[in-house]
Amino acid sequence: MRNIDFGRTAADYARHRAGFPSELFRRLQTFDVGQPGQRLLDLGTGTGTLARGFAARGANVTALDRAAPLLGAARALAREEGVGLEPVRAVAEALPFPAAHFDVVSAGQCWHWFDRARAAAEVRRVLKPGGRLVIAHFDWLPLPGNMVQATEALIIRYNPSWADLDVLKLSGSTGIYRDWLTDVALAGFTDIETFSFDVDVPYSHEAWRGRIRASAGVAATLDPETVNRFDAELKRLLQARFPEDPLLVPHRVFAVVCSRPDPNM
């Protein structure tokens, strides 16, 4: 299950994965994150859902990912939205930037994929004194009897190892990540705060199927023939048990915000 390649899901990822809601950006601005003119690095950018949101609010954004197809999708979406991004292909554990270079570093929906200790050390290195790190998640919520729970059960049937990926407990997640607070504390960050809030995201049946194909447990790991069989069964499941269209899918936003200490303060 460690052989995960989100580049294989770039088309579905770009089209169907819901971006972070605008309320997250509003709340982050109260932490002085995402302000116009800030130099901001977005790690594991994927299709740039965080990066594009910050760029639209005036930040100067560098979007970093290891997957070239995802960077291509991020660049195309940014161009469609009329925002600027500087895409960089690299890994979070070895950032190709000088020390004290960025005002903000963000990591949306990706911290669990990194060697977290190494990534945290690199983030601290490239942040200016007093700079902020934001780790954010936007997760669906499997509640008893709901469509998310049924979808997760189907993923596990086709890909049992997905449930065993204890790096994040991807199935059955509550969307709250306490370990990230330990990560940043051990790396020497201070002023550590968290917040969370819940939202319902509307998905058509087609969009939900695309969203699930773009997940780690499906097209990022399974072979194309198995993905097609899974998708056909998910279509039947939705039609039989959850016929309403669009579906309102409960999600939770969770964020950790912390600072690189400033010795002059």
N, C-alpha and C positions, 0 to 999 in steps of 0.2 A: 504493500500500500504506500510505501515511501516514494515509488516511482510515479509522482504526480506531475502532470504537464498541463497547466492551464492554457498554454499556447494552442493545444488541440481544441479548446472550447472557445476560441477568441470570438467567433461570429455570434454564438449564443450569448456569450458573456457580455458583449457590447450591446446586443439588442434587448436582452431580457432581464439582466440583473438590475434590480432597482438601486438607484444611487442613494447616498445618504440624504436624509431630508434637510430642508433649509433650516429647520429649528436647530440642528446640530451646529451649523455655522454661526447662527445667532448667539448660541450659548458660548461657543468658543471665543467669540469676540469679547466677551466679558473677561476672558483670561488674557486678552491682548494677543490672540492667535487669529491669523488670517486677515490682518489689517492691510490696507493699501500700501504698497511699496515694500512690504516685508520680503526678505529673501527666504523662500520656503522650499524644503526638500520633502517630497512625498515618496516614502519607501514602498516597495511592492505595489506600485500604483495600479497594476492591472489595466483596465480601460480608463483609468484616471477619474474615478468618481469623486474622490476627495480632491485630487489635484485640480480638476476643472472647476470644482466649486470654489476653491480658494482663488484660482486665477480670475474667475468671474467677479470676485470681490476686490480685485486689484493687487493681489500678491504676485510677486515674481517667482514662478513655480518651476522647479526642476522635478521631473517625473521619472522615477527610477524603477526598473523592473529587469528581471533576468530573462524574460520571454519576449523575443522580438515581435511575434504576432500581436501580443497584447499592447506593446508600445505603439505599433502601427495603428491599432484600433483607437488608442488614446489620442494619438495625433490627429486621426481623421475626425473623431468626435469633437475635439477641441476646435478644429478648423470649421466644422459645421456650426458650432456655437459661437464662433468669433472670439475665442479666447486664446491666449498664447501659452504654450508649454515648451520647456526644453527637455526632450526625452533623452534619457541616458540608460544604456544597457549595462547593468552591473548588479552586484549582490550587496545586501545590507551589511554583511560581515566584513567587507573590504571596500569601503567607499572611496571613490576616486576624486576626493575633494580635499583642499587644505584644511588645517585646523581653524576653528573659530570662524567658519565661513557663513553659517546660516543663522537666521533669527528664530526659525521654527523648523522642526522636523516632525512629520506626521507619518503614521502607519495605520492604514485603514484595512481591516479584515485580513491581516497578513502576519501579525506578530508571531503567531503560533508556528509559522512555517520557517522561521529563522532559527539559527543558533543564537538564542536570545541573549546570553551573556556577552557574546562577541558583538552582536548587533548593538546592544545598549552601550558598550564601550565605544564603538565607532560613532554612534549618535552623539555621545558626550564630547568626543573629540571634535566633531565638525560643527557643533553648536557654539555660538558666541556665549561668553559669560552672561548669565541671566536669560539665555534663550530657552525656549519651551519645547518639550517633547509631548506629542499627543498620540496616544494609542486608542483607536476607535473601532468599534464593532457595530454591525447592523445585522442582527440575526433573527431568522424566523423562530417562532415559539411553538414547539409541539405540546399541545394541551390535550387532556384526555378526550379521545373521540374526534379530534379535529382533523382537518385535511392534512396538516403538516405531519402529525403523528402517523397517519396512514401512509403518507409518502415516504417517511423515514423507514417504516417497516418494509416497504417495497424495495428501497435501496439496499437495505441490509440483506434481503433475500437474494438479490442479484450480486451483492458485493459484501459478504460477511465481514471482511477485514475492515470495512469502513467503521463498524461499531467498535473495533479494537484499537483504533487510532487514538490512544490515550493522551496524545499531545494536546488535544483540545476537547475530547469527549464530544465529537461532532454530532452524534445522535443524542437526542434528549437534552440538548443544551438549554440552560436558563439564560444565556446571554450575559452572564456576569463572570468576570475573570479576575479572581483575587490574586492569582500568581503573578500577574503583571505588576502589581504593586511591589512585590518582593523583588522582581527583576530590576525595577528602576531604583529601588532603595539600595540594593547591593551595588549598583553601578554608580552610586554617589549622587543621584538626583535628590532634590529637596522640593518643598512646597507641593507635596503630592496630594492631589485631590481627585475624586471621581464623581461622576453623575450618570444617571440613566433616565430614560423615559421610553414609553411604549407608544407605538403607532400602528394603525391598520393600513396595509398596502394593498390596493386593488390589483388583482392579476386576472386576466382572461385565462381560460383553460389552456390556450395555445402558449401564452406567455409563461404560465407556471411550468408547463412542460419544458419550455426553453430554459427557464431559470434552473430547473433541476438537472437538465442535461449539462449545464455549465458548472455544476458543483463538483467538488473533489471526488465524490463517491461514484460518479457516473462517467461522463465523457472524458474527464481528466485522467481516468485510470482504466476504464473498461475498453475492450475492443469495439470497433464500430458495429459489428453484427449484434453484439450483446446490448449495446446502447439502443439500437433500433428495436429490439425485442422489449427492452425495459420501457421505452417510450410508448410503444403500442399498448403495453399493459397499464401504464399510468393513465393513458387516455381513457381506457375502458373503466378504470377505477373511478376517475373523476366523473365520467358520465353516469355511472351507476350509483355512486354514493354521495357525490357533491355536485349536483347538476347546476346549481346557481352559477351564473356567469355575468359579471366578474365575481371572483372570490375575494373576500376580504381576509387577508393573511396577517395574523398578528406578528409584529416584530418588536424587538427591543434594541434601542440604541444605548451603548455603554461606552464611556470614555474615561481614560486616565490622562490627567494633565499634570506635568511636573516641570521643574526648572533645573538647568545646569547652574550650580552655585556661582555667584559673582563675588570674588574675593574683595572687591572694592565697595561692597554694599554692607 
